[in-house]
Amino acid sequence: VTGYNIAPKYRIASSYSVTSNTSSKETARRRCATYQENGYPAGRWRMPTYAEVAFIALMSDRQMIPRLFSDGSPYWCAQGEFKPNGGKVELTGGNSANSIRCVYDEWYWGKERLSTDTSDTPNYAQFVWGDMKIW
């Protein structure tokens, strides 16, 4: 079952980058496909699996990482709607306007940030699709 897969190394969108009120799972999937952050380009982000969000919630509950999901609030993962509750996550099967926090699979894509800007302070705000700068 793919919902139990966890990428060996992944990055979750920052706490400033949760997208609220996505109207459907498909909207959330598209949002992740076009998401980019801090030099990690669009086209490489995806929805997290159920196992990935469960692991994140557990590590947050143990205070090993910052809390990234609000308890009782609905979010999307690749397997559907879930609600975190303490260190546990339950799939709820709902289809309401939920939040999404996308993930970047560093094991697959690597951790190198991409930018076509070669200055000492690259412009990570420039939209980049995969490896290509969009004009």
C-alpha positions in Angstrom: 0.0 0.0 0.0 1.6 3.3 -1.1 0.3 5.2 1.8 2.8 3.5 4.0 5.8 4.7 2.0 8.2 7.2 3.4 10.9 8.8 1.3 14.4 8.1 2.8 15.0 11.9 2.9 12.4 14.6 2.3 11.8 18.3 3.1 8.5 19.6 4.1 7.3 23.1 3.2 8.2 25.8 5.7 5.7 26.8 8.4 5.0 30.0 6.3 4.0 27.9 3.3 0.9 25.9 4.3 -1.8 26.5 1.8 -5.3 26.8 3.4 -8.7 26.1 2.0 -7.8 24.0 -1.0 -11.2 23.0 -2.3 -10.3 19.4 -3.4 -7.6 16.8 -3.3 -6.9 17.6 -7.0 -6.5 21.3 -6.2 -4.0 20.4 -3.5 -2.1 18.1 -5.8 -1.9 20.8 -8.4 -0.8 23.3 -5.7 2.1 21.0 -4.8 3.1 20.5 -8.4 3.5 24.3 -8.9 4.9 25.0 -5.4 8.5 26.3 -5.0 10.4 27.4 -2.0 13.9 28.8 -1.3 15.5 27.6 -4.5 13.8 24.2 -4.6 11.9 24.5 -7.9 8.3 23.9 -9.0 7.6 20.5 -10.6 9.5 18.6 -7.9 7.1 19.1 -4.9 4.3 16.6 -4.1 1.6 15.8 -1.6 3.0 13.9 1.4 2.0 10.2 1.9 0.0 9.2 5.0 3.1 7.6 6.5 5.1 10.8 6.1 2.5 13.0 7.8 2.1 10.4 10.6 5.9 10.5 11.1 6.0 14.3 11.1 3.1 14.4 13.6 4.9 11.9 15.9 8.2 13.8 15.8 6.4 17.0 16.5 4.5 15.5 19.5 7.9 14.3 20.9 9.2 17.9 20.5 11.9 16.7 18.1 10.8 19.1 15.4 8.5 22.1 15.4 4.7 21.5 15.2 3.8 21.6 11.6 0.1 20.5 11.7 -2.5 22.0 13.9 -4.4 19.4 16.0 -8.0 18.8 14.8 -7.5 20.8 11.6 -8.1 19.0 8.2 -5.2 18.6 5.8 -4.6 16.7 2.6 -2.2 13.9 2.0 -1.9 11.6 -1.0 -4.3 9.1 0.5 -7.0 11.7 1.3 -8.1 14.0 4.2 -6.5 13.5 7.6 -6.6 15.2 11.0 -3.7 15.2 13.4 -4.5 14.6 17.0 -1.5 14.8 19.3 1.1 12.4 17.9 -1.4 10.5 15.9 -3.0 11.0 12.5 -6.2 9.6 11.3 -7.6 9.5 7.8 -11.1 10.9 7.9 -12.3 10.3 4.4 -13.8 13.8 4.2 -13.6 16.1 1.2 -13.8 19.6 2.7 -11.6 22.7 2.1 -8.4 21.5 3.7 -4.9 22.8 4.1 -1.9 21.2 2.3 1.8 21.2 3.3 3.8 19.9 0.3 7.0 17.8 0.5 10.2 17.8 -1.6 11.8 14.4 -2.0 15.5 15.1 -1.4 16.4 11.4 -1.8 15.2 11.5 -5.4 16.0 15.1 -6.4 19.0 15.9 -4.2 19.3 18.9 -1.9 21.0 21.2 -4.4 19.0 24.4 -4.8 18.5 25.5 -8.4 18.8 29.0 -9.6 19.8 30.5 -12.9 21.1 33.6 -11.0 24.9 33.2 -10.4 25.3 36.2 -8.2 26.5 36.0 -4.6 22.8 36.4 -3.5 20.7 34.4 -5.9 17.1 35.4 -6.4 15.2 32.3 -5.1 11.9 34.2 -5.6 12.3 33.8 -9.4 9.9 31.1 -10.6 11.8 28.0 -11.8 10.0 25.0 -13.3 12.2 21.9 -12.8 15.6 23.1 -14.0 14.3 25.9 -16.2 13.8 29.6 -15.5 10.4 30.9 -16.5 10.5 34.3 -18.1 
